Amino acid sequence: MSIPAFEDRSDALQVAEELTQAVRAEFIGRGGYELDEPADAVLEGEVLSASYEPVAFDDQQIASRYLFTITMRIAFVESRTGDPLWSNAALTFREEYEQRAAGAGDSGVALLDQESGARERIARDVARSVVTAILEAF
């Protein structure tokens, strides 16, 4: 099996890279799966969109909670023929995260850490869901 880097059509930085790494790690962690070239099957992924939307506000009407949403296309295909073995053209995952007020000297680091945590949680959810769906299909 091969899992090349997922394509990224979103404006979010590093999302496709994080998703690719999480899916690779999930397959390897399940045991018995080697990610080699050439491979009999290829897992292709494409991040179609990634968005951050405010969903809650504090007393000063400043966003205090955001919803991070990723929509992607995944296809597990036979290498020789390109025939799909499993696919989903519109996987969507969501994760909410709190935005703490940045203190003096934070320079937005706290906000980036919370965003990063949300992306990591979504990456783990995507990886578990995709790998489980593929394995259950066979």
N, CA, C and O atoms as a GROMACS GRO file, in nm:
protein
  552
    1MET      N    1   0.084  -0.116   0.000
    1MET     CA    2   0.000   0.000   0.000
    1MET      C    3   0.089   0.123   0.000
    1MET      O    4   0.197   0.125   0.060
    2SER      N    5   0.042   0.225  -0.068
    2SER     CA    6   0.113   0.352  -0.074
    2SER      C    7   0.017   0.464  -0.034
    2SER      O    8  -0.101   0.461  -0.069
    3ILE      N    9   0.069   0.561   0.039
    3ILE     CA   10  -0.012   0.679   0.076
    3ILE      C   11   0.071   0.803   0.044
    3ILE      O   12   0.146   0.852   0.128
    4PRO      N   13   0.058   0.852  -0.079
    4PRO     CA   14   0.131   0.975  -0.114
    4PRO      C   15   0.070   1.094  -0.041
    4PRO      O   16  -0.041   1.087   0.011
    5ALA      N   17   0.143   1.204  -0.038
    5ALA     CA   18   0.094   1.325   0.028
    5ALA      C   19  -0.040   1.366  -0.031
    5ALA      O   20  -0.059   1.368  -0.152
    6PHE      N   21  -0.134   1.397   0.058
    6PHE     CA   22  -0.266   1.442   0.014
    6PHE      C   23  -0.252   1.580  -0.052
    6PHE      O   24  -0.169   1.661  -0.012
    7GLU      N   25  -0.335   1.603  -0.153
    7GLU     CA   26  -0.339   1.734  -0.217
    7GLU      C   27  -0.414   1.830  -0.126
    7GLU      O   28  -0.500   1.791  -0.048
    8ASP      N   29  -0.379   1.957  -0.137
    8ASP     CA   30  -0.443   2.059  -0.053
    8ASP      C   31  -0.501   2.170  -0.138
    8ASP      O   32  -0.427   2.248  -0.199
    9ARG      N   33  -0.632   2.177  -0.143
    9ARG     CA   34  -0.701   2.283  -0.217
    9ARG      C   35  -0.757   2.388  -0.121
    9ARG      O   36  -0.830   2.479  -0.162
   10SER      N   37  -0.721   2.376   0.006
   10SER     CA   38  -0.771   2.471   0.107
   10SER      C   39  -0.671   2.584   0.127
   10SER      O   40  -0.560   2.582   0.072
   11ASP      N   41  -0.712   2.682   0.206
   11ASP     CA   42  -0.625   2.794   0.239
   11ASP      C   43  -0.553   2.772   0.371
   11ASP      O   44  -0.471   2.855   0.411
   12ALA      N   45  -0.582   2.663   0.440
   12ALA     CA   46  -0.524   2.638   0.572
   12ALA      C   47  -0.383   2.580   0.556
   12ALA      O   48  -0.360   2.494   0.472
   13LEU      N   49  -0.292   2.628   0.637
   13LEU     CA   50  -0.154   2.582   0.630
   13LEU      C   51  -0.138   2.444   0.692
   13LEU      O   52  -0.191   2.418   0.800
   14GLN      N   53  -0.067   2.357   0.626
   14GLN     CA   54  -0.023   2.227   0.675
   14GLN      C   55  -0.134   2.126   0.702
   14GLN      O   56  -0.106   2.019   0.756
   15VAL      N   57  -0.257   2.155   0.668
   15VAL     CA   58  -0.366   2.063   0.698
   15VAL      C   59  -0.348   1.931   0.623
   15VAL      O   60  -0.358   1.824   0.683
   16ALA      N   61  -0.322   1.937   0.493
   16ALA     CA   62  -0.308   1.814   0.415
   16ALA      C   63  -0.189   1.732   0.464
   16ALA      O   64  -0.196   1.610   0.470
   17GLU      N   65  -0.081   1.799   0.499
   17GLU     CA   66   0.037   1.730   0.550
   17GLU      C   67   0.006   1.658   0.681
   17GLU      O   68   0.044   1.542   0.699
   18GLU      N   69  -0.063   1.726   0.772
   18GLU     CA   70  -0.100   1.664   0.900
   18GLU      C   71  -0.193   1.545   0.880
   18GLU      O   72  -0.179   1.443   0.947
   19LEU      N   73  -0.288   1.557   0.788
   19LEU     CA   74  -0.381   1.448   0.761
   19LEU      C   75  -0.308   1.328   0.700
   19LEU      O   76  -0.334   1.214   0.738
   20THR      N   77  -0.218   1.354   0.606
   20THR     CA   78  -0.142   1.245   0.545
   20THR      C   79  -0.063   1.169   0.650
   20THR      O   80  -0.067   1.046   0.653
   21GLN      N   81   0.008   1.241   0.736
   21GLN     CA   82   0.089   1.178   0.839
   21GLN      C   83   0.003   1.098   0.937
   21GLN      O   84   0.041   0.989   0.979
   22ALA      N   85  -0.113   1.152   0.973
   22ALA     CA   86  -0.201   1.082   1.068
   22ALA      C   87  -0.254   0.952   1.008
   22ALA      O   88  -0.261   0.851   1.078
   23VAL      N   89  -0.293   0.954   0.881
   23VAL     CA   90  -0.345   0.833   0.817
   23VAL      C   91  -0.234   0.729   0.803
   23VAL      O   92  -0.256   0.610   0.828
   24ARG      N   93  -0.115   0.772   0.765
   24ARG     CA   94  -0.002   0.679   0.757
   24ARG      C   95   0.025   0.615   0.893
   24ARG      O   96   0.042   0.493   0.904
   25ALA      N   97   0.028   0.697   0.996
   25ALA     CA   98   0.055   0.648   1.132
   25ALA      C   99  -0.054   0.550   1.178
   25ALA      O  100  -0.024   0.451   1.244
   26GLU      N  101  -0.177   0.578   1.144
   26GLU     CA  102  -0.288   0.489   1.183
   26GLU      C  103  -0.275   0.352   1.116
   26GLU      O  104  -0.293   0.250   1.182
   27PHE      N  105  -0.244   0.350   0.987
   27PHE     CA  106  -0.225   0.221   0.920
   27PHE      C  107  -0.108   0.145   0.982
   27PHE      O  108  -0.120   0.026   1.010
   28ILE      N  109   0.002   0.212   1.003
   28ILE     CA  110   0.120   0.146   1.062
   28ILE      C  111   0.089   0.099   1.203
   28ILE      O  112   0.129  -0.010   1.242
   29GLY      N  113   0.018   0.181   1.280
   29GLY     CA  114  -0.017   0.147   1.417
   29GLY      C  115  -0.111   0.028   1.428
   29GLY      O  116  -0.112  -0.041   1.530
   30ARG      N  117  -0.188   0.002   1.326
   30ARG     CA  118  -0.279  -0.114   1.327
   30ARG      C  119  -0.202  -0.244   1.307
   30ARG      O  120  -0.257  -0.352   1.331
   31GLY      N  121  -0.078  -0.234   1.264
   31GLY     CA  122   0.007  -0.353   1.248
   31GLY      C  123  -0.018  -0.429   1.120
   31GLY      O  124  -0.131  -0.439   1.073
   32GLY      N  125   0.091  -0.481   1.064
   32GLY     CA  126   0.080  -0.565   0.946
   32GLY      C  127   0.068  -0.489   0.816
   32GLY      O  128   0.051  -0.551   0.711
   33TYR      N  129   0.076  -0.357   0.820
   33TYR     CA  130   0.064  -0.278   0.697
   33TYR      C  131   0.195  -0.207   0.670
   33TYR      O  132   0.249  -0.137   0.756
   34GLU      N  133   0.245  -0.226   0.550
   34GLU     CA  134   0.367  -0.160   0.509
   34GLU      C  135   0.333  -0.060   0.400
   34GLU      O  136   0.254  -0.088   0.309
   35LEU      N  137   0.393   0.055   0.410
   35LEU     CA  138   0.368   0.160   0.313
   35LEU      C  139   0.489   0.167   0.219
   35LEU      O  140   0.584   0.241   0.244
   36ASP      N  141   0.483   0.088   0.114
   36ASP     CA  142   0.595   0.074   0.023
   36ASP      C  143   0.558   0.114  -0.119
   36ASP      O  144   0.440   0.119  -0.155
   37GLU      N  145   0.659   0.143  -0.196
   37GLU     CA  146   0.647   0.162  -0.340
   37GLU      C  147   0.725   0.050  -0.406
   37GLU      O  148   0.830   0.017  -0.351
   38PRO      N  149   0.688  -0.010  -0.513
   38PRO     CA  150   0.554  -0.001  -0.570
   38PRO      C  151   0.453  -0.073  -0.482
   38PRO      O  152   0.488  -0.162  -0.405
   39ALA      N  153   0.330  -0.035  -0.495
   39ALA     CA  154   0.226  -0.090  -0.410
   39ALA      C  155   0.111  -0.142  -0.496
   39ALA      O  156   0.090  -0.096  -0.609
   40ASP      N  157   0.037  -0.237  -0.441
   40ASP     CA  158  -0.081  -0.290  -0.510
   40ASP      C  159  -0.198  -0.192  -0.505
   40ASP      O  160  -0.284  -0.192  -0.594
   41ALA      N  161  -0.200  -0.109  -0.399
   41ALA     CA  162  -0.310  -0.014  -0.383
   41ALA      C  163  -0.254   0.119  -0.332
   41ALA      O  164  -0.151   0.124  -0.265
   42VAL      N  165  -0.324   0.226  -0.368
   42VAL     CA  166  -0.283   0.361  -0.330
   42VAL      C  167  -0.401   0.431  -0.264
   42VAL      O  168  -0.514   0.424  -0.312
   43LEU      N  169  -0.373   0.498  -0.152
   43LEU     CA  170  -0.475   0.580  -0.087
   43LEU      C  171  -0.449   0.725  -0.126
   43LEU      O  172  -0.349   0.785  -0.086
   44GLU      N  173  -0.540   0.779  -0.205
   44GLU     CA  174  -0.527   0.917  -0.253
   44GLU      C  175  -0.620   1.006  -0.173
   44GLU      O  176  -0.735   0.970  -0.148
   45GLY      N  177  -0.571   1.122  -0.133
   45GLY     CA  178  -0.654   1.215  -0.057
   45GLY      C  179  -0.640   1.355  -0.109
   45GLY      O  180  -0.537   1.394  -0.164
   46GLU      N  181  -0.746   1.432  -0.090
   46GLU     CA  182  -0.747   1.571  -0.133
   46GLU      C  183  -0.829   1.651  -0.033
   46GLU      O  184  -0.947   1.622  -0.012
   47VAL      N  185  -0.768   1.752   0.027
   47VAL     CA  186  -0.840   1.841   0.117
   47VAL      C  187  -0.910   1.943   0.029
   47VAL      O  188  -0.845   2.024  -0.037
   48LEU      N  189  -1.043   1.939   0.030
   48LEU     CA  190  -1.122   2.029  -0.055
   48LEU      C  191  -1.140   2.165   0.008
   48LEU      O  192  -1.136   2.268  -0.060
   49SER      N  193  -1.159   2.166   0.141
   49SER     CA  194  -1.175   2.293   0.210
   49SER      C  195  -1.142   2.276   0.358
   49SER      O  196  -1.154   2.167   0.414
   50ALA      N  197  -1.101   2.385   0.418
   50ALA     CA  198  -1.077   2.390   0.562
   50ALA      C  199  -1.118   2.530   0.607
   50ALA      O  200  -1.075   2.630   0.549
   51SER      N  201  -1.202   2.536   0.708
   51SER     CA  202  -1.250   2.668   0.751
   51SER      C  203  -1.256   2.679   0.902
   51SER      O  204  -1.270   2.579   0.974
   52TYR      N  205  -1.243   2.802   0.949
   52TYR     CA  206  -1.255   2.838   1.091
   52TYR      C  207  -1.368   2.938   1.101
   52TYR      O  208  -1.363   3.045   1.040
   53GLU      N  209  -1.470   2.904   1.178
   53GLU     CA  210  -1.586   2.992   1.191
   53GLU      C  211  -1.614   3.019   1.338
   53GLU      O  212  -1.617   2.926   1.418
   54PRO      N  213  -1.635   3.145   1.375
   54PRO     CA  214  -1.671   3.173   1.514
   54PRO      C  215  -1.810   3.119   1.545
   54PRO      O  216  -1.903   3.135   1.465
   55VAL      N  217  -1.825   3.055   1.662
   55VAL     CA  218  -1.955   2.999   1.700
   55VAL      C  219  -2.003   3.050   1.835
   55VAL      O  220  -2.118   3.026   1.874
   56ALA      N  221  -1.915   3.122   1.907
   56ALA     CA  222  -1.955   3.180   2.036
   56ALA      C  223  -1.873   3.307   2.059
   56ALA      O  224  -1.761   3.322   2.011
   57PHE      N  225  -1.934   3.399   2.134
   57PHE     CA  226  -1.871   3.529   2.157
   57PHE      C  227  -1.875   3.562   2.305
   57PHE      O  228  -1.964   3.518   2.378
   58ASP      N  229  -1.776   3.640   2.350
   58ASP     CA  230  -1.773   3.681   2.491
   58ASP      C  231  -1.855   3.809   2.510
   58ASP      O  232  -1.922   3.855   2.417
   59ASP      N  233  -1.850   3.867   2.630
   59ASP     CA  234  -1.928   3.987   2.661
   59ASP      C  235  -1.893   4.107   2.574
   59ASP      O  236  -1.977   4.195   2.553
   60GLN      N  237  -1.772   4.111   2.524
   60GLN     CA  238  -1.728   4.221   2.438
   60GLN      C  239  -1.750   4.190   2.289
   60GLN      O  240  -1.702   4.261   2.202
   61GLN      N  241  -1.824   4.083   2.262
   61GLN     CA  242  -1.855   4.038   2.125
   61GLN      C  243  -1.730   3.999   2.046
   61GLN      O  244  -1.724   4.017   1.924
   62ILE      N  245  -1.632   3.945   2.117
   62ILE     CA  246  -1.512   3.891   2.056
   62ILE      C  247  -1.528   3.739   2.051
   62ILE      O  248  -1.571   3.677   2.148
   63ALA      N  249  -1.495   3.680   1.938
   63ALA     CA  250  -1.511   3.536   1.922
   63ALA      C  251  -1.434   3.462   2.032
   63ALA      O  252  -1.316   3.488   2.053
   64SER      N  253  -1.502   3.372   2.100
   64SER     CA  254  -1.440   3.296   2.209
   64SER      C  255  -1.435   3.145   2.178
   64SER      O  256  -1.367   3.070   2.247
   65ARG      N  257  -1.507   3.104   2.076
   65ARG     CA  258  -1.509   2.962   2.038
   65ARG      C  259  -1.522   2.956   1.885
   65ARG      O  260  -1.600   3.030   1.824
   66TYR      N  261  -1.444   2.865   1.826
   66TYR     CA  262  -1.444   2.849   1.681
   66TYR      C  263  -1.477   2.705   1.644
   66TYR      O  264  -1.454   2.612   1.721
   67LEU      N  265  -1.531   2.690   1.525
   67LEU     CA  266  -1.556   2.559   1.468
   67LEU      C  267  -1.460   2.542   1.350
   67LEU      O  268  -1.462   2.621   1.256
   68PHE      N  269  -1.377   2.440   1.357
   68PHE     CA  270  -1.283   2.407   1.250
   68PHE      C  271  -1.345   2.293   1.171
   68PHE      O  272  -1.376   2.189   1.228
   69THR      N  273  -1.362   2.311   1.040
   69THR     CA  274  -1.426   2.211   0.955
   69THR      C  275  -1.335   2.178   0.837
   69THR      O  276  -1.280   2.267   0.772
   70ILE      N  277  -1.320   2.049   0.812
   70ILE     CA  278  -1.242   2.002   0.698
   70ILE      C  279  -1.333   1.914   0.612
   70ILE      O  280  -1.404   1.828   0.663
   71THR      N  281  -1.329   1.937   0.482
   71THR     CA  282  -1.398   1.850   0.387
   71THR      C  283  -1.292   1.796   0.291
   71THR      O  284  -1.209   1.871   0.240
   72MET      N  285  -1.298   1.666   0.268
   72MET     CA  286  -1.196   1.605   0.183
   72MET      C  287  -1.252   1.492   0.100
   72MET      O  288  -1.361   1.440   0.127
   73ARG      N  289  -1.176   1.454   0.000
   73ARG     CA  290  -1.208   1.341  -0.087
   73ARG      C  291  -1.099   1.237  -0.064
   73ARG      O  292  -0.980   1.269  -0.061
   74ILE      N  293  -1.140   1.111  -0.047
   74ILE     CA  294  -1.046   1.001  -0.026
   74ILE      C  295  -1.083   0.888  -0.122
   74ILE      O  296  -1.200   0.856  -0.140
   75ALA      N  297  -0.981   0.828  -0.183
   75ALA     CA  298  -1.004   0.713  -0.270
   75ALA      C  299  -0.892   0.613  -0.250
   75ALA      O  300  -0.774   0.647  -0.258
   76PHE      N  301  -0.930   0.489  -0.225
   76PHE     CA  302  -0.836   0.377  -0.214
   76PHE      C  303  -0.848   0.303  -0.346
   76PHE      O  304  -0.951   0.240  -0.372
   77VAL      N  305  -0.744   0.308  -0.428
   77VAL     CA  306  -0.754   0.256  -0.564
   77VAL      C  307  -0.652   0.146  -0.590
   77VAL      O  308  -0.545   0.142  -0.529
   78GLU      N  309  -0.686   0.059  -0.682
   78GLU     CA  310  -0.596  -0.046  -0.728
   78GLU      C  311  -0.491   0.020  -0.817
   78GLU      O  312  -0.526   0.091  -0.911
   79SER      N  313  -0.365  -0.003  -0.787
   79SER     CA  314  -0.256   0.066  -0.857
   79SER      C  315  -0.252   0.040  -1.006
   79SER      O  316  -0.237   0.134  -1.085
   80ARG      N  317  -0.265  -0.084  -1.046
   80ARG     CA  318  -0.253  -0.119  -1.187
   80ARG      C  319  -0.362  -0.059  -1.273
   80ARG      O  320  -0.334  -0.005  -1.381
   81THR      N  321  -0.486  -0.067  -1.226
   81THR     CA  322  -0.600  -0.027  -1.308
   81THR      C  323  -0.658   0.109  -1.272
   81THR      O  324  -0.725   0.173  -1.354
   82GLY      N  325  -0.631   0.154  -1.150
   82GLY     CA  326  -0.692   0.278  -1.103
   82GLY      C  327  -0.836   0.260  -1.057
   82GLY      O  328  -0.903   0.358  -1.024
   83ASP      N  329  -0.883   0.136  -1.055
   83ASP     CA  330  -1.020   0.107  -1.011
   83ASP      C  331  -1.034   0.136  -0.862
   83ASP      O  332  -0.948   0.096  -0.784
   84PRO      N  333  -1.142   0.203  -0.824
   84PRO     CA  334  -1.162   0.231  -0.681
   84PRO      C  335  -1.197   0.104  -0.604
   84PRO      O  336  -1.284   0.027  -0.644
   85LEU      N  337  -1.130   0.085  -0.492
   85LEU     CA  338  -1.160  -0.025  -0.400
   85LEU      C  339  -1.253   0.026  -0.290
   85LEU      O  340  -1.337  -0.048  -0.238
   86TRP      N  341  -1.236   0.152  -0.256
   86TRP     CA  342  -1.318   0.222  -0.158
   86TRP      C  343  -1.299   0.371  -0.182
   86TRP      O  344  -1.189   0.415  -0.214
   87SER      N  345  -1.405   0.449  -0.167
   87SER     CA  346  -1.390   0.593  -0.181
   87SER      C  347  -1.502   0.667  -0.110
   87SER      O  348  -1.609   0.613  -0.084
   88ASN      N  349  -1.473   0.792  -0.080
   88ASN     CA  350  -1.572   0.883  -0.024
   88ASN      C  351  -1.537   1.021  -0.078
   88ASN      O  352  -1.429   1.074  -0.051
   89ALA      N  353  -1.628   1.078  -0.153
   89ALA     CA  354  -1.602   1.205  -0.222
   89ALA      C  355  -1.627   1.328  -0.136
   89ALA      O  356  -1.596   1.439  -0.177
   90ALA      N  357  -1.683   1.310  -0.017
   90ALA     CA  358  -1.715   1.428   0.064
   90ALA      C  359  -1.711   1.398   0.213
   90ALA      O  360  -1.812   1.413   0.283
   91LEU      N  361  -1.596   1.355   0.262
   91LEU     CA  362  -1.580   1.335   0.407
   91LEU      C  363  -1.573   1.471   0.475
   91LEU      O  364  -1.500   1.559   0.430
   92THR      N  365  -1.648   1.488   0.582
   92THR     CA  366  -1.645   1.614   0.655
   92THR      C  367  -1.623   1.586   0.803
   92THR      O  368  -1.687   1.499   0.861
   93PHE      N  369  -1.530   1.661   0.862
   93PHE     CA  370  -1.497   1.648   1.003
   93PHE      C  371  -1.499   1.786   1.065
   93PHE      O  372  -1.458   1.885   1.003
   94ARG      N  373  -1.548   1.793   1.191
   94ARG     CA  374  -1.559   1.921   1.262
   94ARG      C  375  -1.501   1.908   1.402
   94ARG      O  376  -1.511   1.804   1.466
   95GLU      N  377  -1.441   2.016   1.448
   95GLU     CA  378  -1.386   2.022   1.584
   95GLU      C  379  -1.399   2.164   1.635
   95GLU      O  380  -1.356   2.258   1.568
   96GLU      N  381  -1.459   2.180   1.754
   96GLU     CA  382  -1.468   2.312   1.816
   96GLU      C  383  -1.351   2.332   1.911
   96GLU      O  384  -1.302   2.236   1.971
   97TYR      N  385  -1.308   2.456   1.923
   97TYR     CA  386  -1.203   2.486   2.020
   97TYR      C  387  -1.226   2.625   2.079
   97TYR      O  388  -1.279   2.715   2.014
   98GLU      N  389  -1.184   2.638   2.204
   98GLU     CA  390  -1.194   2.765   2.277
   98GLU      C  391  -1.080   2.856   2.235
   98GLU      O  392  -0.969   2.811   2.208
   99GLN      N  393  -1.110   2.983   2.230
   99GLN     CA  394  -1.005   3.081   2.206
   99GLN      C  395  -0.986   3.159   2.335
   99GLN      O  396  -1.073   3.237   2.375
  100ARG      N  397  -0.872   3.138   2.399
  100ARG     CA  398  -0.841   3.216   2.519
  100ARG      C  399  -0.798   3.354   2.477
  100ARG      O  400  -0.741   3.373   2.370
  101ALA      N  401  -0.825   3.448   2.561
  101ALA     CA  402  -0.778   3.584   2.535
  101ALA      C  403  -0.626   3.584   2.544
  101ALA      O  404  -0.569   3.533   2.640
  102ALA      N  405  -0.563   3.642   2.446
  102ALA     CA  406  -0.416   3.650   2.445
  102ALA      C  407  -0.371   3.751   2.548
  102ALA      O  408  -0.421   3.863   2.554
  103GLY      N  409  -0.275   3.710   2.629
  103GLY     CA  410  -0.220   3.800   2.728
  103GLY      C  411  -0.105   3.880   2.670
  103GLY      O  412  -0.064   3.858   2.556
  104ALA      N  413  -0.055   3.972   2.748
  104ALA     CA  414   0.058   4.052   2.703
  104ALA      C  415   0.176   3.961   2.673
  104ALA      O  416   0.211   3.874   2.753
  105GLY      N  417   0.236   3.981   2.559
  105GLY     CA  418   0.352   3.902   2.521
  105GLY      C  419   0.318   3.771   2.454
  105GLY      O  420   0.409   3.700   2.410
  106ASP      N  421   0.189   3.734   2.445
  106ASP     CA  422   0.152   3.608   2.381
  106ASP      C  423   0.174   3.611   2.230
  106ASP      O  424   0.207   3.509   2.170
  107SER      N  425   0.156   3.726   2.169
  107SER     CA  426   0.174   3.743   2.025
  107SER      C  427   0.093   3.642   1.944
  107SER      O  428   0.136   3.602   1.835
  108GLY      N  429  -0.019   3.601   1.994
  108GLY     CA  430  -0.103   3.507   1.920
  108GLY      C  431  -0.061   3.362   1.934
  108GLY      O  432  -0.126   3.275   1.875
  109VAL      N  433   0.046   3.331   2.009
  109VAL     CA  434   0.093   3.194   2.023
  109VAL      C  435  -0.014   3.105   2.084
  109VAL      O  436  -0.033   2.992   2.040
  110ALA      N  437  -0.084   3.155   2.186
  110ALA     CA  438  -0.189   3.075   2.251
  110ALA      C  439  -0.299   3.040   2.152
  110ALA      O  440  -0.352   2.929   2.154
  111LEU      N  441  -0.333   3.135   2.065
  111LEU     CA  442  -0.438   3.109   1.966
  111LEU      C  443  -0.392   3.004   1.865
  111LEU      O  444  -0.469   2.915   1.829
  112LEU      N  445  -0.268   3.014   1.820
  112LEU     CA  446  -0.216   2.915   1.726
  112LEU      C  447  -0.209   2.778   1.788
  112LEU      O  448  -0.234   2.678   1.720
  113ASP      N  449  -0.174   2.769   1.918
  113ASP     CA  450  -0.168   2.640   1.986
  113ASP      C  451  -0.306   2.574   1.990
  113ASP      O  452  -0.317   2.453   1.971
  114GLN      N  453  -0.409   2.653   2.016
  114GLN     CA  454  -0.544   2.598   2.022
  114GLN      C  455  -0.590   2.553   1.884
  114GLN      O  456  -0.654   2.448   1.872
  115GLU      N  457  -0.560   2.630   1.780
  115GLU     CA  458  -0.592   2.593   1.644
  115GLU      C  459  -0.519   2.464   1.606
  115GLU      O  460  -0.578   2.375   1.546
  116SER      N  461  -0.392   2.457   1.641
  116SER     CA  462  -0.311   2.340   1.613
  116SER      C  463  -0.369   2.216   1.681
  116SER      O  464  -0.375   2.108   1.622
  117GLY      N  465  -0.412   2.232   1.805
  117GLY     CA  466  -0.473   2.120   1.878
  117GLY      C  467  -0.599   2.071   1.809
  117GLY      O  468  -0.623   1.951   1.801
  118ALA      N  469  -0.680   2.164   1.760
  118ALA     CA  470  -0.802   2.126   1.689
  118ALA      C  471  -0.767   2.050   1.561
  118ALA      O  472  -0.831   1.950   1.528
  119ARG      N  473  -0.667   2.098   1.488
  119ARG     CA  474  -0.624   2.029   1.365
  119ARG      C  475  -0.572   1.889   1.397
  119ARG      O  476  -0.601   1.795   1.323
  120GLU      N  477  -0.497   1.875   1.504
  120GLU     CA  478  -0.444   1.743   1.542
  120GLU      C  479  -0.557   1.647   1.578
  120GLU      O  480  -0.552   1.530   1.540
  121ARG      N  481  -0.658   1.695   1.650
  121ARG     CA  482  -0.770   1.608   1.686
  121ARG      C  483  -0.848   1.566   1.562
  121ARG      O  484  -0.888   1.450   1.550
  122ILE      N  485  -0.869   1.659   1.469
  122ILE     CA  486  -0.938   1.623   1.345
  122ILE      C  487  -0.854   1.524   1.266
  122ILE      O  488  -0.909   1.428   1.211
  123ALA      N  489  -0.724   1.544   1.261
  123ALA     CA  490  -0.636   1.452   1.187
  123ALA      C  491  -0.648   1.311   1.243
  123ALA      O  492  -0.654   1.214   1.167
  124ARG      N  493  -0.650   1.298   1.376
  124ARG     CA  494  -0.665   1.165   1.437
  124ARG      C  495  -0.802   1.106   1.404
  124ARG      O  496  -0.812   0.987   1.373
  125ASP      N  497  -0.908   1.188   1.410
  125ASP     CA  498  -1.042   1.139   1.376
  125ASP      C  499  -1.050   1.094   1.231
  125ASP      O  500  -1.106   0.989   1.201
  126VAL      N  501  -0.994   1.174   1.140
  126VAL     CA  502  -0.992   1.140   0.999
  126VAL      C  503  -0.920   1.006   0.980
  126VAL      O  504  -0.970   0.917   0.912
  127ALA      N  505  -0.802   0.995   1.040
  127ALA     CA  506  -0.721   0.873   1.024
  127ALA      C  507  -0.796   0.750   1.073
  127ALA      O  508  -0.804   0.650   1.003
  128ARG      N  509  -0.853   0.758   1.194
  128ARG     CA  510  -0.928   0.642   1.248
  128ARG      C  511  -1.046   0.608   1.158
  128ARG      O  512  -1.069   0.491   1.129
  129SER      N  513  -1.121   0.708   1.115
  129SER     CA  514  -1.240   0.684   1.033
  129SER      C  515  -1.206   0.624   0.897
  129SER      O  516  -1.270   0.529   0.853
  130VAL      N  517  -1.105   0.679   0.832
  130VAL     CA  518  -1.067   0.632   0.699
  130VAL      C  519  -1.013   0.491   0.706
  130VAL      O  520  -1.055   0.404   0.630
  131VAL      N  521  -0.921   0.466   0.798
  131VAL     CA  522  -0.860   0.332   0.808
  131VAL      C  523  -0.966   0.230   0.846
  131VAL      O  524  -0.970   0.121   0.788
  132THR      N  525  -1.051   0.262   0.942
  132THR     CA  526  -1.157   0.168   0.982
  132THR      C  527  -1.251   0.139   0.865
  132THR      O  528  -1.286   0.023   0.842
  133ALA      N  529  -1.291   0.241   0.792
  133ALA     CA  530  -1.383   0.220   0.677
  133ALA      C  531  -1.319   0.131   0.571
  133ALA      O  532  -1.385   0.044   0.515
  134ILE      N  533  -1.192   0.154   0.543
  134ILE     CA  534  -1.124   0.072   0.443
  134ILE      C  535  -1.112  -0.072   0.490
  134ILE      O  536  -1.142  -0.165   0.414
  135LEU      N  537  -1.069  -0.092   0.613
  135LEU     CA  538  -1.053  -0.228   0.664
  135LEU      C  539  -1.185  -0.302   0.675
  135LEU      O  540  -1.190  -0.422   0.649
  136GLU      N  541  -1.291  -0.232   0.713
  136GLU     CA  542  -1.423  -0.297   0.722
  136GLU      C  543  -1.480  -0.330   0.585
  136GLU      O  544  -1.565  -0.418   0.574
  137ALA      N  545  -1.434  -0.260   0.480
  137ALA     CA  546  -1.483  -0.285   0.345
  137ALA      C  547  -1.430  -0.416   0.289
  137ALA      O  548  -1.482  -0.467   0.190
  138PHE      N  549  -1.325  -0.469   0.352
  138PHE     CA  550  -1.263  -0.592   0.299
  138PHE      C  551  -1.284  -0.704   0.393
  138PHE      O  552  -1.239  -0.816   0.366
   0.00000   0.00000   0.00000
